[in-house]
Amino acid sequence: MRTRAMLFTAMALIEVGAGLSLLGLPALGISLLLGVGDPALEALVVARICGAGVLALGVACWLARDDSGSRSQDGLLWGMLIYNIGACSVLALTGLPTAGVALWPVVALHGAMTIWCALNLRGSAAS
């Protein structure tokens, strides 16, 4: 389960799904994560921009999944590690005062992806 191809494939599927969801149904994503019933127009715009960024990360992971051992794949893996640490931290801190039904599962997912990225980076440093 620690192979990079599997990691990049999993990240691609997760991020493409999340990105498309945020682009198409940003109010649903905000509601599930934060428990906000009727988000402001500004929140919907920001959610769609985030959706486009997350979609781009997913596409990059998909394209890099078979590029084993390249410096580009290493760079993308470092970027995804930082992204997952940031997403996990921001969502966990956001969840203190309010939480939607999907918030803590998403925090756990980003935490697991952080660990998986770190294990892959540690494995590449050892070899």
C-alpha positions as CSV (number, residue, x, y, z in Angstrom):
1,M,0.0,0.0,0.0
2,R,3.0,2.3,0.2
3,T,3.9,2.4,-3.5
4,R,3.9,5.8,-5.1
5,A,1.7,4.7,-8.0
6,M,-1.0,3.7,-5.5
7,L,-0.6,6.9,-3.5
8,F,-0.8,9.1,-6.6
9,T,-3.8,7.2,-7.9
10,A,-5.6,7.5,-4.6
11,M,-4.8,11.2,-4.3
12,A,-5.9,11.8,-7.9
13,L,-9.3,10.1,-7.3
14,I,-9.9,11.9,-4.0
15,E,-8.9,15.4,-5.3
16,V,-10.6,15.1,-8.6
17,G,-13.8,14.1,-6.9
18,A,-13.5,16.9,-4.3
19,G,-12.6,19.4,-7.0
20,L,-15.5,18.6,-9.2
21,S,-17.9,18.6,-6.2
22,L,-16.7,22.0,-5.1
23,L,-17.0,23.4,-8.6
24,G,-20.4,22.0,-9.3
25,L,-22.1,22.1,-5.8
26,P,-20.1,24.5,-3.6
27,A,-23.0,25.1,-1.2
28,L,-23.3,21.3,-0.5
29,G,-19.5,21.1,0.2
30,I,-19.7,24.1,2.6
31,S,-22.7,22.6,4.3
32,L,-21.1,19.2,4.8
33,L,-17.8,20.6,6.0
34,L,-18.9,23.5,8.1
35,G,-22.6,23.1,8.8
36,V,-23.5,26.4,7.1
37,G,-27.0,26.1,5.6
38,D,-27.0,29.1,3.3
39,P,-23.5,30.3,2.5
40,A,-22.8,33.8,1.2
41,L,-22.0,34.4,-2.4
42,E,-18.4,35.2,-1.5
43,A,-18.1,31.8,0.1
44,L,-19.5,30.1,-3.0
45,V,-16.9,31.9,-5.2
46,V,-14.0,31.0,-2.9
47,A,-15.2,27.3,-2.8
48,R,-15.3,27.2,-6.6
49,I,-11.8,28.6,-6.8
50,C,-10.6,26.0,-4.3
51,G,-12.4,23.4,-6.3
52,A,-10.5,24.4,-9.4
53,G,-7.2,24.2,-7.5
54,V,-8.0,20.8,-5.9
55,L,-9.0,19.5,-9.4
56,A,-5.7,20.7,-10.8
57,L,-3.8,18.8,-8.0
58,G,-5.8,15.7,-8.8
59,V,-5.0,15.9,-12.5
60,A,-1.3,16.5,-11.7
61,C,-1.3,13.4,-9.4
62,W,-3.0,11.3,-12.1
63,L,-0.4,12.3,-14.7
64,A,2.5,11.7,-12.3
65,R,1.4,8.3,-11.0
66,D,3.6,6.3,-13.4
67,D,6.6,8.7,-13.4
68,S,8.4,6.6,-10.8
69,G,11.5,8.1,-9.2
70,S,11.6,11.4,-11.1
71,R,12.4,14.7,-9.5
72,S,9.0,16.0,-10.7
73,Q,7.2,13.3,-8.8
74,D,9.3,14.0,-5.7
75,G,8.4,17.7,-6.0
76,L,4.7,16.9,-6.4
77,L,4.8,14.5,-3.4
78,W,6.4,17.3,-1.3
79,G,3.7,19.7,-2.5
80,M,0.9,17.2,-1.7
81,L,2.5,16.6,1.8
82,I,2.3,20.4,2.5
83,Y,-1.2,20.7,1.1
84,N,-2.5,17.8,3.2
85,I,-0.8,19.2,6.4
86,G,-2.4,22.6,5.6
87,A,-5.8,21.2,4.8
88,C,-5.8,19.0,7.9
89,S,-4.7,21.8,10.2
90,V,-7.1,24.5,8.8
91,L,-10.1,22.1,8.8
92,A,-9.4,20.9,12.3
93,L,-9.0,24.4,13.7
94,T,-12.2,25.5,11.8
95,G,-14.0,22.6,13.4
96,L,-13.6,23.8,16.9
97,P,-16.6,26.2,16.9
98,T,-18.7,24.6,14.2
99,A,-18.7,21.3,12.3
100,G,-20.7,19.7,9.5
101,V,-21.2,16.0,9.2
102,A,-18.2,15.5,6.9
103,L,-15.7,17.7,8.7
104,W,-14.0,15.2,10.9
105,P,-13.9,12.4,8.4
106,V,-12.3,14.8,5.9
107,V,-9.8,15.8,8.6
108,A,-9.0,12.2,9.2
109,L,-8.6,11.5,5.5
110,H,-6.1,14.4,5.1
111,G,-4.3,13.2,8.2
112,A,-4.0,9.7,6.7
113,M,-2.8,11.1,3.3
114,T,-0.2,13.3,5.2
115,I,1.2,10.1,6.8
116,W,1.1,8.2,3.5
117,C,3.0,11.0,1.8
118,A,5.6,11.3,4.6
119,L,6.2,7.5,4.5
120,N,6.8,7.6,0.8
121,L,9.2,10.5,1.1
122,R,11.0,8.8,4.0
123,G,11.3,5.7,1.9
124,S,12.7,7.6,-1.1
125,A,15.3,9.4,1.2
126,A,16.4,6.0,2.5
127,S,17.1,4.6,-0.9
